[in-house]
Amino acid sequence: MLRDATEASRNYGVLDVFHGRALVGPRTYMNIRAVLALTAAATLLIGGCANYDTRLTNSSVKYLGVGETVVSPEAKEDLAMRKSYWDGEGIDGAPSVVIDLTKQTASFYKGDKLVGVSAISSGREGYDTPTGKYKILQKNQNHVSNLYGDFVDASGNVVQKNVSSKDPCPPGAKFQGSPMPYFMRVSNAGVGMHQGFLPGVPDSHGCIRMPEKMVKIFWDNAPMGTPVTIIK
């Protein structure tokens, strides 16, 4: 029936959708309600087979969390960039940063104008990022943590992941600190902004992780002494 209706529209160029019929001959009509029903059913079937996450188009969803549809670091980085932007080129004004732990964002200002926003991952429960008013005290593009990392053997193979330098070290292993590229220290307690993995929830040991593209922009535009305010 679907093929017949298609041929009809090709041969005669007429489809009377207002009356639910297709013209298939000079004086002959064919009801296409059944055709439309079959088409709708086929569309529904195809949609039911697709792995489609409606949260991606739901404006009330700000970010996907851990263990959900999107799991790869690359995919999560892409999601982080969807809520991140920079529009500060050619704009003058003293730089400042406001980090919102509830929204999981870092906002960059020039003067009183908001020119950029980055998704972040702040400290998880038990390692909460402290609120307060700070400023950038140190910048180290190739910073390595002296507190958290992995235990590795003499060949550099990981023996135990995600450890503290204070944990007992297995025989023959040594502590290797986690890389923290584009580190911008804001407190003497070791808290700072740096490039890192964003799972969509607070997950760090207290630092503010940012996606690579955005942390580079913040690094380039935030000199030493830039005010940083952390709020909840």
Secondary structure, DSSP 8 states (H G I E B T S, - for coil): -HHHHHHHHHHH--EEGGGTEEE-SSS-EEE-HHHHHHHHHHHHHHHHHS---GGGG-TT-----TTSS--SHHHHHHHHHHT-EE--TT--S-EEEEEETTTTEEEEEETTEEEEEEE-B-B-TTS----EEEE--EEEEEEEEEEEEEEE-TTS-EEEEEEETTS---TT-EEEEEEEEEEEE-STTS-EEEE----SS--BSSSEEE-HHHHHHHHHH--TT-EEEEE-
